Amino acid sequence: MRPGISNLNQKTSRSAPARATLWHFCLLLLLTLSARAQLIADWDAAAETAVIFNPDFPGSAELASYYAEQRHIPKERVIGLRCSKEDSISRGEFESQLRGPLLQLFESRRWWNAEPPMPGKPLTGDILAPTATNSSKVRVLVLMRGVPFQIRRAAQKPRQSEEDEASVDSELTVLGLNKPPVKGGLRNPYFDQQTRFPQAQNSSGLLLVGRLDGPDDATVKRMIDDAIYAEQTGLLGRAVIDLALKNGAYQEGEDWLKNSAESYRRAGIPVFIDRSAEVLREGWPLPDTILYFGWYTDHIIGALASPGFHFKRGAIACHLHSFSASVIRSHDKAWAGPLLSHGAAVTFGNVFEPYLALTMHFDIFNKRLLEGFTVSEAAWNATPALSWMNVVLGDPLYRPFGKGIGTKLGEGADRDYALYQGMALRLAGEPDGHIKTALTEFAEKRHRLRLLELTALLSALQSKQPQAIDLLEHAESTTQDPADLLRLRLYRAEMLRRSEKADATRTLLREMLKDDRFTALPARAAAESLLKEMGG
């Protein structure tokens, strides 16, 4: 890219939720969370969505029809445009096969009622001034698998920020502009506005463009199904942040990741931060991952590439790299396709070199997502430039937190995440130890291993490693399941390493590798790797 818990128990009296029955606690929690749920301006985005497919690309029409049916989009808004079947097209092909026909379509069907168009402003100028379309009938454009996603560079050795290559998707966000400049990007007037798209200032004439694309038709269909499933059942699980320890000109990216982790903490979403320069090591256990953001390698490696790793249904994941979406229709190249292959419902990326500052700002995206925006609203709200290199892969109408944070109690294993989230929200503003004490007491009384583990992650997030180690040891004492034990000990080893207790870390890792119960478990590879890194 160019540039100890036992002491807490003694000091804090037993909380009411810890004494309550599980039913009474859940009822209290539901009432509390319902009262806290955000009031989000209603917008029926599906009613203002058009779907574009390529009739010459096998499976594209069928996927478009399936998506429209699931999201109740009228058939007359599912449009076939004959275009190249290649991933990449020239600027001329883009104009003749996509932009021109779409402009004509919008005008002939009166999907917007445009006043005399105005030009967009380059990144070096004032804010983008789009065509005024006060009666827009389409604000969301969905591109199906089969529509090209790259516009190739034509100029030789262009000046910095005057490159003419782009993503098809980002170019179509400014379809309502009158002959937008080919060179460079345009300032996004919707960037970091604190309102939903239809009410945003200076956004009239812009489109939210999302792409349902991926390695194969089955993956795309699964992405559609998972988004709807997560909206209905609630997106409950853990977040993962993978730092790269960059600084200088790259510090901005690190800050986005750290700010995202803080947003998760405030929302009651447990988060694990990997604080090493390398990506998360192969085999590292990441159960129930619903949100992943990290950087900076060119192809998927490490924990997320492990054969046994799979995101939870509805997960949103992105690995920042200059060319993370230069390949989309592959299971193992770059990042976009592989993340989808490992179960993510949504990812983002760059089809060409975008410059760090012009990529999607993770912290803004996560803030908007948690506020209840759709995926496409949050993504483009977090992207400073249009007519540039970015793509949004996944159902653009997907709104995982549209009913507010913490409004689902969950079923089965999800109940622990809901309880954790509810306690975090309910005790927000209380002294730091109160939430940990309440969670620990409740987990002990109800024998809920996962709650102890999640509380340990909270301590680790706050750099309180001794507390995290105590909680993880406590959790280990409640289970005999080999997979649980190995995972908890791996996390304990990591906390010992962070505490600069190298000898204790190596001793624990050697014990794990000698334990026959762990021999066939995939996470054993992570113990081997960590021990090797520490000199055996």
C-alpha positions as CSV (number, residue, x, y, z in Angstrom):
1,M,0.0,0.0,0.0
2,R,1.4,3.4,-0.9
3,P,1.6,5.3,1.4
4,G,-6.2,-11.4,39.3
5,I,-10.0,-11.7,39.2
6,S,-10.2,-13.2,42.7
7,N,-9.2,-9.8,44.1
8,L,-12.0,-8.2,42.2
9,N,-14.5,-10.6,43.8
10,Q,-13.3,-9.6,47.3
11,K,-13.6,-5.9,46.6
12,T,-17.0,-5.9,44.9
13,S,-20.2,-7.1,46.3
14,R,-22.2,-9.8,44.5
15,S,-24.3,-8.2,41.8
16,A,-28.1,-8.7,41.4
17,P,-27.8,-10.3,38.0
18,A,-25.4,-12.9,39.4
19,R,-28.0,-13.9,42.1
20,A,-30.9,-13.9,39.7
21,T,-32.2,-17.0,38.0
22,L,-31.2,-17.3,34.3
23,W,-34.8,-16.7,33.3
24,H,-35.2,-13.6,35.4
25,F,-31.8,-12.3,34.3
26,C,-32.6,-12.8,30.6
27,L,-36.0,-11.1,31.0
28,L,-34.3,-8.1,32.7
29,L,-31.6,-8.1,30.1
30,L,-34.1,-8.1,27.2
31,L,-36.1,-5.2,28.7
32,T,-32.9,-3.2,29.3
33,L,-31.5,-3.8,25.8
34,S,-34.8,-3.0,24.2
35,A,-34.8,0.3,25.9
36,R,-31.3,1.0,24.8
37,A,-31.8,0.0,21.1
38,Q,-31.1,2.9,18.8
39,L,-33.9,4.6,16.9
40,I,-32.7,4.4,13.3
41,A,-34.4,6.4,10.6
42,D,-36.5,3.9,8.5
43,W,-35.6,3.4,4.9
44,D,-36.9,0.6,2.7
45,A,-33.6,0.2,0.7
46,A,-34.9,-2.8,-1.2
47,A,-37.7,-0.7,-2.7
48,E,-35.0,1.5,-4.2
49,T,-32.7,-1.2,-5.5
50,A,-31.9,-2.4,-9.1
51,V,-30.1,-5.6,-9.9
52,I,-27.7,-5.9,-12.9
53,F,-26.6,-9.2,-14.4
54,N,-24.7,-10.4,-17.5
55,P,-26.9,-12.7,-19.6
56,D,-23.8,-14.0,-21.4
57,F,-22.2,-15.2,-18.1
58,P,-23.4,-18.7,-17.0
59,G,-25.4,-18.5,-13.7
60,S,-25.5,-14.7,-13.6
61,A,-29.2,-14.5,-14.4
62,E,-30.2,-17.2,-12.0
63,L,-28.3,-15.6,-9.2
64,A,-30.0,-12.2,-9.9
65,S,-33.4,-13.8,-9.9
66,Y,-32.7,-15.6,-6.6
67,Y,-31.4,-12.5,-4.9
68,A,-34.4,-10.4,-6.1
69,E,-36.8,-13.0,-4.8
70,Q,-35.1,-13.2,-1.4
71,R,-35.1,-9.4,-1.1
72,H,-38.5,-8.8,-2.7
73,I,-37.1,-6.7,-5.5
74,P,-39.6,-6.4,-8.4
75,K,-38.7,-8.3,-11.5
76,E,-38.8,-5.1,-13.6
77,R,-35.7,-4.0,-11.7
78,V,-33.7,-7.0,-12.5
79,I,-31.9,-6.0,-15.7
80,G,-29.6,-8.0,-18.0
81,L,-26.8,-6.0,-19.8
82,R,-24.7,-7.9,-22.3
83,C,-21.1,-7.2,-21.4
84,S,-17.7,-8.8,-21.4
85,K,-17.4,-12.1,-19.5
86,E,-13.8,-11.1,-18.5
87,D,-12.9,-9.7,-15.1
88,S,-11.2,-6.7,-16.7
89,I,-12.4,-4.3,-19.4
90,S,-11.2,-1.2,-21.1
91,R,-12.5,2.3,-20.5
92,G,-14.2,2.2,-23.9
93,E,-15.9,-1.1,-23.1
94,F,-17.1,0.3,-19.7
95,E,-18.7,3.3,-21.4
96,S,-20.4,1.3,-24.2
97,Q,-21.4,-1.8,-22.3
98,L,-22.2,-0.5,-18.8
99,R,-22.3,3.2,-18.2
100,G,-24.0,4.3,-21.4
101,P,-26.8,1.6,-21.2
102,L,-27.4,2.2,-17.5
103,L,-27.7,6.0,-18.0
104,Q,-30.2,5.4,-20.7
105,L,-32.1,2.9,-18.5
106,F,-32.3,5.3,-15.6
107,E,-33.6,8.0,-17.8
108,S,-36.1,6.0,-19.8
109,R,-37.6,4.3,-16.7
110,R,-37.5,7.6,-14.8
111,W,-35.5,6.1,-12.0
112,W,-34.3,9.6,-11.3
113,N,-35.5,13.0,-12.3
114,A,-32.3,14.8,-13.0
115,E,-31.8,18.6,-13.2
116,P,-29.0,19.8,-15.4
117,P,-26.0,17.7,-14.4
118,M,-22.9,19.2,-12.7
119,P,-19.4,17.8,-12.9
120,G,-17.7,16.0,-10.0
121,K,-14.8,17.5,-8.2
122,P,-11.4,15.8,-8.1
123,L,-9.8,14.9,-4.9
124,T,-7.6,18.0,-5.0
125,G,-10.6,20.3,-5.4
126,D,-13.8,21.0,-3.6
127,I,-16.4,18.4,-2.6
128,L,-18.2,16.4,-5.3
129,A,-21.3,18.1,-6.6
130,P,-23.5,15.4,-8.2
131,T,-26.5,15.7,-10.5
132,A,-29.5,16.8,-8.5
133,T,-32.1,14.0,-8.4
134,N,-34.7,15.0,-5.9
135,S,-37.1,12.2,-6.8
136,S,-34.6,9.2,-7.1
137,K,-36.4,5.9,-7.4
138,V,-33.2,3.9,-7.3
139,R,-30.4,4.5,-4.9
140,V,-28.8,1.0,-4.7
141,L,-27.2,-0.9,-7.5
142,V,-26.4,-4.6,-7.2
143,L,-23.9,-6.1,-9.7
144,M,-24.1,-9.8,-10.0
145,R,-21.4,-12.3,-10.6
146,G,-20.5,-12.1,-14.3
147,V,-20.3,-8.3,-14.5
148,P,-16.7,-7.2,-15.0
149,F,-15.1,-5.5,-12.0
150,Q,-11.9,-3.8,-13.3
151,I,-11.4,-1.0,-15.7
152,R,-7.9,-1.2,-17.1
153,R,-5.3,1.6,-17.1
154,A,-5.0,3.4,-20.5
155,A,-2.5,6.2,-19.7
156,Q,1.2,5.4,-19.5
157,K,3.0,6.5,-16.4
158,P,0.3,8.8,-15.1
159,R,1.0,11.3,-12.4
160,Q,0.3,10.4,-8.8
161,S,-3.5,10.5,-8.1
162,E,-4.2,10.9,-11.8
163,E,-4.4,7.2,-12.6
164,D,-7.3,6.2,-14.9
165,E,-7.8,2.6,-13.8
166,A,-10.7,2.0,-11.5
167,S,-13.2,-0.5,-10.3
168,V,-16.4,-0.8,-12.3
169,D,-18.4,-0.5,-9.0
170,S,-16.8,2.7,-7.8
171,E,-17.3,4.3,-11.2
172,L,-21.0,3.5,-11.1
173,T,-21.4,5.2,-7.8
174,V,-21.1,8.4,-9.8
175,L,-23.4,7.4,-12.7
176,G,-25.4,10.5,-12.1
177,L,-22.5,12.8,-12.9
178,N,-22.2,14.5,-16.2
179,K,-19.0,13.1,-17.8
180,P,-17.0,12.6,-14.6
181,P,-13.3,13.0,-15.1
182,V,-11.4,9.8,-16.0
183,K,-8.2,10.8,-14.2
184,G,-8.0,10.2,-10.5
185,G,-10.8,9.9,-8.0
186,L,-13.6,12.2,-6.8
187,R,-14.3,13.4,-3.4
188,N,-17.1,11.5,-1.8
189,P,-19.7,13.9,-0.3
190,Y,-21.2,11.0,1.8
191,F,-17.9,10.3,3.5
192,D,-18.3,10.2,7.3
193,Q,-21.7,11.8,7.4
194,Q,-23.6,10.8,10.5
195,T,-26.9,10.1,8.7
196,R,-28.4,7.4,6.6
197,F,-28.0,7.7,2.8
198,P,-31.3,9.1,1.7
199,Q,-31.1,12.0,4.3
200,A,-27.4,12.7,3.6
201,Q,-26.3,16.1,2.3
202,N,-25.0,16.5,-1.3
203,S,-25.6,12.8,-2.0
204,S,-28.4,13.2,-4.5
205,G,-27.5,11.4,-7.7
206,L,-25.0,9.1,-6.1
207,L,-25.6,5.3,-6.0
208,L,-24.7,2.8,-3.3
209,V,-23.1,0.0,-5.4
210,G,-22.6,-3.5,-4.1
211,R,-21.5,-6.7,-5.8
212,L,-22.7,-10.2,-5.2
213,D,-19.7,-12.0,-6.6
214,G,-17.2,-14.6,-5.6
215,P,-15.4,-17.9,-6.4
216,D,-18.5,-19.7,-7.6
217,D,-22.3,-19.5,-7.8
218,A,-22.7,-21.6,-4.6
219,T,-20.7,-19.1,-2.6
220,V,-22.7,-16.2,-3.9
221,K,-26.0,-17.9,-3.0
222,R,-24.7,-18.7,0.4
223,M,-23.7,-15.1,0.9
224,I,-27.3,-14.0,0.2
225,D,-28.7,-16.7,2.5
226,D,-26.3,-15.9,5.4
227,A,-27.0,-12.2,5.3
228,I,-30.8,-12.8,5.6
229,Y,-30.2,-15.5,8.3
230,A,-28.1,-13.2,10.4
231,E,-30.6,-10.3,10.2
232,Q,-33.3,-12.7,11.5
233,T,-31.4,-14.4,14.2
234,G,-28.9,-11.8,15.3
235,L,-25.1,-11.6,14.6
236,L,-23.6,-12.8,17.8
237,G,-20.0,-13.9,18.2
238,R,-16.4,-12.5,18.5
239,A,-14.4,-9.9,16.6
240,V,-10.8,-10.3,15.6
241,I,-8.3,-7.5,14.9
242,D,-5.0,-8.4,13.3
243,L,-2.5,-5.5,13.8
244,A,0.7,-5.3,11.7
245,L,2.6,-3.0,14.1
246,K,3.2,-0.5,11.3
247,N,4.0,3.2,11.9
248,G,5.1,6.3,10.1
249,A,3.1,6.7,6.9
250,Y,1.2,3.6,7.8
251,Q,0.1,4.6,11.3
252,E,-3.3,5.6,10.0
253,G,-4.2,2.0,9.2
254,E,-3.2,0.8,12.7
255,D,-5.3,3.5,14.2
256,W,-8.4,2.4,12.2
257,L,-8.0,-1.1,13.6
258,K,-7.5,0.0,17.2
259,N,-10.5,2.3,17.0
260,S,-12.6,-0.5,15.6
261,A,-11.7,-2.7,18.6
262,E,-12.8,0.1,20.9
263,S,-16.1,0.4,19.0
264,Y,-16.6,-3.4,19.5
265,R,-15.8,-3.1,23.2
266,R,-18.4,-0.3,23.7
267,A,-21.0,-2.4,21.8
268,G,-20.4,-5.4,24.0
269,I,-18.7,-7.5,21.3
270,P,-15.8,-9.6,22.6
271,V,-12.6,-8.9,20.6
272,F,-9.2,-10.5,20.3
273,I,-6.4,-8.4,19.1
274,D,-3.3,-10.1,17.6
275,R,-0.4,-7.8,18.6
276,S,2.4,-9.1,16.3
277,A,3.7,-7.9,13.0
278,E,2.9,-11.2,11.2
279,V,-0.6,-12.3,10.4
280,L,-2.4,-14.6,12.9
281,R,-0.5,-17.9,12.9
282,E,-1.7,-21.0,11.2
283,G,-4.1,-23.1,13.2
284,W,-4.8,-20.4,15.8
285,P,-8.3,-21.0,17.1
286,L,-10.8,-18.3,16.3
287,P,-14.3,-19.7,17.2
288,D,-17.5,-17.8,16.3
289,T,-15.7,-15.0,14.4
290,I,-18.3,-12.5,13.1
291,L,-16.0,-9.6,12.4
292,Y,-12.4,-9.7,11.1
293,F,-10.2,-6.8,10.1
294,G,-6.5,-6.9,9.6
295,W,-3.6,-6.3,7.3
296,Y,-1.0,-6.5,5.4
297,T,-0.1,-9.5,3.1
298,D,-0.8,-10.0,-0.5
299,H,-2.4,-13.4,-0.3
300,I,-4.4,-15.2,2.4
301,I,-2.1,-17.0,4.9
302,G,-2.1,-17.9,8.5
303,A,-5.1,-18.7,10.7
304,L,-7.8,-17.7,8.2
305,A,-6.2,-19.9,5.5
306,S,-6.3,-22.9,7.8
307,P,-8.5,-25.7,6.3
308,G,-10.5,-26.0,9.4
309,F,-11.3,-22.3,9.8
310,H,-14.8,-21.1,9.0
311,F,-16.4,-17.8,9.8
312,K,-19.8,-17.7,11.6
313,R,-22.8,-17.2,9.4
314,G,-23.2,-13.6,8.4
315,A,-19.6,-12.6,9.2
316,I,-18.0,-9.5,7.8
317,A,-14.3,-9.7,7.1
318,C,-11.6,-7.6,5.4
319,H,-7.9,-7.8,5.0
320,L,-6.4,-4.5,3.8
321,H,-4.0,-4.8,1.0
322,S,-3.5,-2.8,-2.2
323,F,-4.7,-5.6,-4.4
324,S,-6.9,-7.5,-2.0
325,A,-9.7,-7.7,-4.6
326,S,-7.6,-7.8,-7.8
327,V,-8.9,-11.4,-8.0
328,I,-12.4,-12.1,-6.8
329,R,-13.4,-15.4,-8.5
330,S,-10.8,-17.6,-6.9
331,H,-10.8,-19.7,-3.7
332,D,-7.1,-19.2,-2.9
333,K,-5.7,-16.0,-4.6
334,A,-5.5,-12.5,-3.0
335,W,-8.0,-12.1,-0.1
336,A,-11.5,-11.3,-1.2
337,G,-12.3,-14.7,-2.8
338,P,-10.7,-16.8,0.0
339,L,-12.4,-14.9,2.8
340,L,-15.7,-15.6,1.1
341,S,-14.7,-19.3,0.6
342,H,-14.1,-19.5,4.3
343,G,-17.6,-18.4,5.1
344,A,-17.6,-14.6,5.2
345,A,-20.9,-13.1,3.9
346,V,-19.3,-9.7,3.2
347,T,-15.8,-8.5,2.3
348,F,-14.2,-5.4,0.7
349,G,-11.1,-4.8,-1.3
350,N,-9.2,-2.9,-3.9
351,V,-9.0,-4.0,-7.6
352,F,-5.9,-1.8,-8.1
353,E,-3.5,0.3,-6.0
354,P,-5.7,2.8,-4.1
355,Y,-3.3,4.6,-1.7
356,L,-3.9,4.0,2.0
357,A,-5.9,7.2,2.7
358,L,-8.4,6.4,0.0
359,T,-9.3,2.9,1.1
360,M,-12.3,2.2,3.3
361,H,-11.6,3.5,6.8
362,F,-12.3,0.5,9.0
363,D,-13.1,2.6,12.1
364,I,-15.8,4.6,10.3
365,F,-17.2,1.5,8.7
366,N,-17.6,-0.3,12.0
367,K,-19.1,2.7,13.7
368,R,-21.7,3.1,11.1
369,L,-22.4,-0.7,10.9
370,L,-23.0,-0.8,14.7
371,E,-25.3,2.2,14.4
372,G,-27.6,0.2,12.1
373,F,-26.5,1.2,8.6
374,T,-26.7,-1.3,5.8
375,V,-23.3,-2.8,4.6
376,S,-23.3,-0.6,1.5
377,E,-24.2,2.6,3.4
378,A,-21.5,1.9,6.0
379,A,-18.8,1.0,3.4
380,W,-19.3,4.0,1.1
381,N,-19.7,6.3,4.1
382,A,-16.3,5.1,5.2
383,T,-14.6,5.6,1.8
384,P,-13.2,9.1,1.0
385,A,-13.0,8.6,-2.8
386,L,-15.4,7.6,-5.6
387,S,-14.6,6.8,-9.2
388,W,-11.6,4.9,-7.7
389,M,-10.5,1.3,-6.8
390,N,-12.9,0.0,-4.2
391,V,-15.5,-2.8,-4.2
392,V,-18.1,-4.0,-1.7
393,L,-18.6,-7.7,-2.0
394,G,-21.8,-9.0,-0.4
395,D,-25.5,-8.2,-0.1
396,P,-25.5,-4.3,0.0
397,L,-28.9,-4.4,1.8
398,Y,-27.5,-6.5,4.6
399,R,-28.1,-4.8,7.9
400,P,-26.8,-7.0,10.7
401,F,-27.4,-4.5,13.5
402,G,-30.5,-2.8,12.1
403,K,-32.6,-3.5,15.1
404,G,-30.0,-2.1,17.5
405,I,-27.1,-3.6,19.4
406,G,-28.0,-6.2,21.9
407,T,-31.7,-6.8,21.0
408,K,-31.2,-10.6,20.5
409,L,-30.9,-13.1,23.4
410,G,-29.7,-15.8,21.1
411,E,-30.2,-19.6,21.3
412,G,-27.7,-22.3,22.5
413,A,-24.1,-21.1,22.3
414,D,-25.2,-17.7,21.1
415,R,-26.8,-17.1,24.5
416,D,-23.4,-16.5,26.1
417,Y,-22.5,-13.8,23.6
418,A,-25.9,-12.1,24.2
419,L,-25.4,-12.3,28.0
420,Y,-22.0,-10.8,27.7
421,Q,-23.2,-8.1,25.4
422,G,-26.1,-7.3,27.6
423,M,-24.0,-7.1,30.7
424,A,-21.5,-4.8,29.0
425,L,-24.2,-2.5,27.8
426,R,-26.1,-2.5,31.0
427,L,-23.0,-1.7,33.1
428,A,-21.5,0.8,30.7
429,G,-20.1,3.7,32.7
430,E,-19.6,1.6,35.8
431,P,-16.0,1.0,37.2
432,D,-14.0,-1.4,35.1
433,G,-14.1,-4.2,37.6
434,H,-17.8,-4.3,37.9
435,I,-18.5,-5.9,34.6
436,K,-15.8,-8.5,35.0
437,T,-17.0,-9.4,38.5
438,A,-20.6,-9.7,37.4
439,L,-19.7,-11.8,34.4
440,T,-17.4,-14.1,36.4
441,E,-20.0,-14.6,39.2
442,F,-22.7,-15.4,36.7
443,A,-20.4,-17.7,34.7
444,E,-19.5,-19.6,37.9
445,K,-23.0,-20.0,39.0
446,R,-24.2,-21.2,35.6
447,H,-21.1,-23.1,34.7
448,R,-20.7,-21.2,31.5
449,L,-17.1,-21.7,30.3
450,R,-17.5,-19.3,27.4
451,L,-18.4,-16.4,29.5
452,L,-15.2,-16.8,31.5
453,E,-13.3,-17.0,28.3
454,L,-14.9,-13.8,26.9
455,T,-14.2,-12.0,30.2
456,A,-10.5,-13.0,29.8
457,L,-10.5,-11.5,26.3
458,L,-11.8,-8.2,27.9
459,S,-9.0,-8.2,30.4
460,A,-6.5,-8.9,27.6
461,L,-8.0,-6.0,25.5
462,Q,-7.3,-3.7,28.5
463,S,-3.7,-5.1,28.8
464,K,-4.5,-6.7,32.1
465,Q,-2.7,-10.0,31.4
466,P,-2.6,-11.4,34.9
467,Q,-6.4,-11.2,35.1
468,A,-6.7,-12.8,31.7
469,I,-4.5,-15.6,32.7
470,D,-6.4,-16.3,35.9
471,L,-9.7,-16.3,34.0
472,L,-8.4,-18.7,31.4
473,E,-7.1,-21.1,34.0
474,H,-10.5,-20.9,35.7
475,A,-12.2,-21.7,32.5
476,E,-9.9,-24.7,31.9
477,S,-11.0,-26.1,35.3
478,T,-14.6,-26.3,34.0
479,T,-14.1,-28.5,31.0
480,Q,-12.6,-31.8,29.8
481,D,-13.2,-31.2,26.1
482,P,-9.9,-31.4,24.3
483,A,-10.6,-28.7,21.8
484,D,-11.7,-26.2,24.5
485,L,-8.7,-27.1,26.7
486,L,-6.2,-26.6,23.8
487,R,-7.8,-23.3,22.8
488,L,-7.8,-21.9,26.4
489,R,-4.2,-23.0,26.9
490,L,-3.1,-21.4,23.7
491,Y,-4.7,-18.1,24.7
492,R,-3.1,-18.4,28.1
493,A,0.3,-19.0,26.5
494,E,-0.2,-15.9,24.4
495,M,-1.0,-13.9,27.6
496,L,2.1,-15.3,29.3
497,R,4.2,-14.3,26.3
498,R,2.8,-10.7,26.4
499,S,3.6,-10.6,30.1
500,E,7.3,-11.4,29.1
501,K,7.2,-14.7,31.0
502,A,9.1,-16.6,28.3
503,D,10.0,-19.6,30.4
504,A,6.5,-20.1,31.7
505,T,5.2,-19.8,28.1
506,R,7.6,-22.4,26.7
507,T,6.8,-24.8,29.6
508,L,3.1,-24.5,28.9
509,L,3.5,-25.0,25.2
510,R,5.7,-28.1,25.7
511,E,3.1,-29.6,28.0
512,M,0.4,-29.0,25.3
513,L,2.6,-30.8,22.6
514,K,3.1,-33.8,24.9
515,D,-0.6,-34.2,25.6
516,D,-2.0,-37.0,23.6
517,R,-5.5,-35.5,23.7
518,F,-4.3,-32.7,21.4
519,T,-2.4,-34.7,18.8
520,A,-5.1,-34.7,16.1
521,L,-6.4,-31.2,16.7
522,P,-5.7,-28.5,14.0
523,A,-4.8,-25.9,16.7
524,R,-1.8,-28.0,17.8
525,A,0.0,-26.4,14.8
526,A,-0.3,-23.0,16.5
527,A,1.4,-24.3,19.6
528,E,4.2,-25.7,17.5
529,S,4.6,-22.5,15.7
530,L,4.6,-20.3,18.8
531,L,7.1,-22.6,20.6
532,K,9.4,-22.5,17.6
533,E,9.2,-18.7,17.5
534,M,10.2,-18.6,21.1
535,G,13.3,-20.7,20.5
536,G,11.9,-24.1,21.4
